[in-house]
């Protein structure tokens, strides 16, 4: 932790993440849901005009197409970004540890079946496969999260398998086996704790990539529904106004720039922190 806090890039990344986390926690106070609202993630509307409104005292960030309040959507969209990223990373990490650990530890036909299935998933681009999965099921935020998770776990499984193949041949593993330890205890008590650090680095780097993929699905109409507080959905509402109005190319800049900047800074924060964690934990980087 001392080395992490002495790294300027990690401090910058940590500051960005803390800022977004604070906004997510304080969302009910920063953007109060309308009275009687059943779902606080539904952005309030101030009319149904298709033309966005510029920032004003009533709408700090202006409105999007169909008069959705952009400030409200940005604040509550921070929670959506964390929920999507954490759900996908945690579930993908869990599946990757189980399958990658079993493949590396047991080897043989178990390794062959699991790794060939992993290769099939890795053969497709993440976004393309996620689009296919969510299209086959049903468009929606939860299905989008599941589809991103299904294309994310192979990276963890492949990385863990390689480390398990190396560590299971160490003397302390042979000693644990000689003392009568079960396979589950050897795997989860002795092997995985010694190869989990690369997974943590990959998880921190994946947080930003997952948010981008989920935002792309929402932009394509396969993720969050219209009016839901999601950054990708907000950018989707700006697609008709990217070129601005007649004679003014930057008339509706806020509809694209504000949610785009939020995604950029959120991803940048996790990437900076992930790079710093890699430098701290990898002895080859320190040398």
C-alpha positions in Angstrom: 0.0 0.0 0.0 2.9 2.4 0.7 4.3 1.8 -2.7 0.9 2.2 -4.3 0.3 5.5 -2.6 3.7 6.8 -3.6 3.0 6.2 -7.3 1.6 9.4 -9.0 -0.4 7.5 -11.6 -2.0 5.3 -8.9 -2.9 8.3 -6.9 -4.5 9.9 -9.9 -6.5 6.7 -10.6 -7.5 6.3 -7.0 -8.6 9.9 -6.8 -10.9 9.4 -9.9 -12.3 6.2 -8.5 -13.0 7.7 -5.1 -14.7 10.7 -6.7 -17.0 8.5 -8.7 -17.6 6.3 -5.6 -18.6 9.3 -3.6 -21.0 10.5 -6.3 -22.6 7.0 -6.4 -23.0 6.9 -2.6 -24.4 10.4 -2.4 -26.7 10.0 -5.4 -29.9 10.2 -3.4 -28.8 13.6 -2.1 -27.1 15.0 -5.2 -30.1 14.2 -7.4 -33.2 13.5 -5.4 -35.7 11.2 -7.1 -39.1 12.7 -7.8 -41.8 12.1 -5.2 -43.6 8.8 -5.7 -40.9 7.5 -8.1 -41.0 3.7 -8.0 -37.5 3.4 -9.5 -34.9 6.1 -8.7 -32.9 5.0 -11.8 -35.6 6.2 -14.2 -34.6 9.7 -15.3 -37.3 12.4 -14.9 -38.6 14.1 -18.0 -39.5 17.7 -18.5 -41.7 17.3 -21.5 -41.4 15.2 -24.7 -39.7 17.5 -27.2 -37.2 15.8 -29.3 -34.8 18.7 -29.3 -32.4 18.8 -26.3 -32.3 21.9 -24.0 -29.0 23.6 -23.1 -27.7 23.8 -19.5 -29.6 26.1 -17.3 -30.4 26.8 -13.7 -33.3 24.2 -13.8 -31.2 21.6 -15.6 -27.6 22.0 -14.7 -26.3 19.7 -17.5 -29.2 20.5 -19.9 -31.6 17.8 -21.2 -31.2 15.1 -23.8 -33.6 14.0 -26.5 -37.1 13.6 -25.1 -36.2 16.0 -22.3 -34.5 13.6 -19.9 -32.5 15.5 -17.3 -28.9 14.9 -18.0 -27.6 15.8 -14.6 -29.9 13.3 -12.9 -28.9 10.6 -15.4 -25.2 11.3 -14.9 -25.4 11.0 -11.1 -27.5 7.8 -10.9 -25.6 6.5 -13.9 -22.5 6.4 -11.7 -24.2 3.8 -9.6 -25.1 1.8 -12.7 -21.5 1.8 -13.8 -20.3 0.5 -10.5 -23.1 -2.1 -10.3 -22.4 -3.4 -13.8 -18.6 -3.5 -13.4 -18.6 -5.1 -9.9 -21.2 -7.7 -10.9 -19.4 -8.8 -14.0 -15.9 -8.7 -12.4 -16.9 -10.7 -9.3 -18.9 -13.3 -11.2 -16.3 -13.7 -13.9 -13.5 -13.9 -11.4 -15.4 -16.6 -9.4 -16.1 -18.7 -12.6 -12.5 -18.2 -13.8 -11.1 -19.4 -10.5 -13.2 -22.5 -10.4 -12.7 -23.6 -14.0 -9.1 -22.4 -14.4 -8.1 -23.9 -11.1 -9.7 -27.2 -11.9 -8.2 -27.4 -15.3 -4.6 -26.6 -14.1 -4.8 -28.8 -11.0 -6.3 -32.0 -12.4 -5.0 -31.7 -16.0 -5.9 -34.6 -18.4 -9.3 -34.7 -20.0 -10.7 -32.2 -17.5 -8.1 -29.6 -18.6 -8.7 -30.5 -22.3 -12.5 -30.0 -22.1 -12.4 -26.8 -20.1 -9.6 -25.2 -22.1 -11.2 -26.0 -25.4 -14.4 -24.4 -24.3 -12.4 -21.4 -23.2 -10.7 -21.2 -26.6 -14.1 -21.2 -28.3 -15.2 -18.2 -26.3 -11.9 -16.4 -26.8 -12.1 -17.0 -30.5 -14.9 -14.4 -30.8 -14.5 -10.6 -30.2 -16.0 -9.8 -26.8 -18.5 -7.2 -28.0 -19.6 -9.2 -31.0 -20.3 -12.3 -28.9 -22.0 -10.2 -26.2 -24.3 -8.7 -28.8 -25.2 -12.2 -30.1 -25.9 -13.5 -26.6 -28.1 -10.6 -25.5 -29.9 -10.6 -28.8 -30.7 -14.3 -28.5 -32.1 -13.8 -25.0 -33.8 -10.4 -24.6 -32.4 -6.9 -24.6 -32.2 -5.4 -21.1 -29.6 -4.3 -18.5 -29.5 -7.6 -16.6 -29.2 -9.7 -19.7 -26.5 -7.3 -20.9 -24.6 -7.8 -17.7 -24.9 -11.6 -18.0 -23.7 -11.5 -21.6 -20.6 -9.4 -20.7 -19.9 -11.8 -17.9 -20.1 -14.8 -20.2 -17.4 -13.3 -22.5 -15.2 -12.1 -19.6 -14.5 -15.2 -17.5 -12.2 -17.1 -20.0 -9.4 -14.5 -19.5 -9.3 -15.3 -15.8 -9.5 -19.0 -16.3 -6.7 -19.0 -18.8 -4.4 -16.8 -16.7 -5.0 -18.9 -13.5 -4.5 -22.2 -15.2 -1.0 -21.3 -16.3 0.0 -20.3 -12.7 -1.6 -23.4 -11.2 0.3 -25.6 -13.6 3.5 -24.1 -12.2 2.7 -23.9 -8.5 1.2 -27.3 -8.1 4.7 -28.8 -8.7 6.2 -26.9 -5.8 7.5 -28.7 -2.7 5.0 -27.1 -0.3 2.1 -28.6 -2.4 3.8 -32.1 -2.2 4.2 -31.7 1.5 0.5 -30.8 2.0 -0.5 -33.8 -0.1 1.8 -36.0 2.0 0.1 -34.8 5.2 -3.2 -36.0 3.8 -4.8 -32.7 2.7 -7.7 -33.0 0.3 -7.6 -31.7 -3.3 -10.0 -28.9 -2.4 -7.8 -27.8 0.5 -4.6 -27.9 -1.5 -6.2 -26.0 -4.4 -7.9 -23.2 -2.4 -5.6 -23.1 0.6 -2.2 -23.5 -0.9 -2.3 -23.0 -4.7 -4.8 -20.2 -5.5 -3.6 -17.8 -2.8 -0.1 -18.0 -4.4 -1.4 -17.1 -7.9 -4.3 -14.7 -7.2 -2.3 -11.4 -7.6 -2.3 -11.5 -11.4 -6.0 -12.0 -11.3 -6.5 -8.9 -9.1 -4.5 -6.8 -11.6 -6.6 -8.2 -14.5 -9.8 -7.5 -12.5 -8.8 -3.9 -11.9 -8.0 -3.4 -15.6 -11.2 -5.1 -16.6 -13.4 -2.7 -14.7 -13.1 0.0 -17.3 -13.3 -2.4 -20.2 -16.6 -3.8 -18.9 -18.1 -0.4 -18.5 -17.2 0.4 -22.1 -18.7 -2.9 -23.4 -21.9 -2.3 -21.4 -22.2 1.2 -22.6 -21.8 0.0 -26.2 -24.6 -2.5 -25.7 -26.8 0.3 -24.3 -25.9 2.5 -27.3 -27.0 -0.3 -29.6 -30.3 -0.6 -27.8 -29.5 -3.9 -26.2 -28.7 -2.8 -22.7 -30.5 -0.3 -20.4 -33.9 0.8 -21.6 -34.6 4.3 -22.8 -34.8 6.7 -19.8 -32.7 4.5 -17.5 -29.8 6.2 -15.8 -27.0 4.7 -17.8 -24.1 6.6 -19.5 -24.3 4.5 -22.6 -28.0 5.1 -22.9 -27.4 8.8 -22.5 -24.9 8.8 -25.4 -27.5 6.9 -27.4 -30.0 9.7 -26.9 -27.4 12.1 -28.4 -26.9 10.3 -31.7 -29.3 12.5 -33.6 -27.6 15.7 -32.3 -23.9 14.9 -32.7 -23.7 17.4 -35.6 -25.5 20.1 -33.6 -28.2 22.4 -34.9 -28.5 24.4 -38.1 -25.6 26.7 -38.4 -24.1 25.7 -35.0 -22.2 22.4 -34.8 -21.6 22.7 -31.1 -25.2 23.6 -30.1 -25.9 20.3 -28.3 -22.3 19.5 -27.2 -23.5 18.6 -23.7 -25.6 15.6 -24.8 -22.4 13.8 -26.0 -19.5 15.4 -24.2 -20.7 15.1 -20.6 -21.5 11.3 -20.6 -18.6 10.6 -22.9 -16.2 12.4 -20.5 -17.6 10.4 -17.5 -16.9 7.1 -19.3 -13.5 8.3 -20.2 -12.5 9.4 -16.7 -14.0 6.3 -15.1 -12.1 3.9 -17.4 -8.9 6.0 -17.0 -9.1 5.8 -13.2 -9.3 2.0 -13.2 -6.6 1.7 -15.9 -4.2 3.9 -14.0 -4.8 2.0 -10.8 -4.5 -1.4 -12.5 -1.1 -0.4 -14.1 0.2 0.7 -10.7 -1.0 -2.5 -9.0 0.8 -4.5 -11.6 4.0 -2.5 -11.1 3.9 -3.0 -7.4 3.1 -6.8 -7.4 5.3 -7.8 -10.3 8.9 -8.2 -9.3 10.0 -8.1 -12.9 8.5 -4.6 -13.3 10.3 -3.4 -10.1 13.6 -4.6 -11.3 
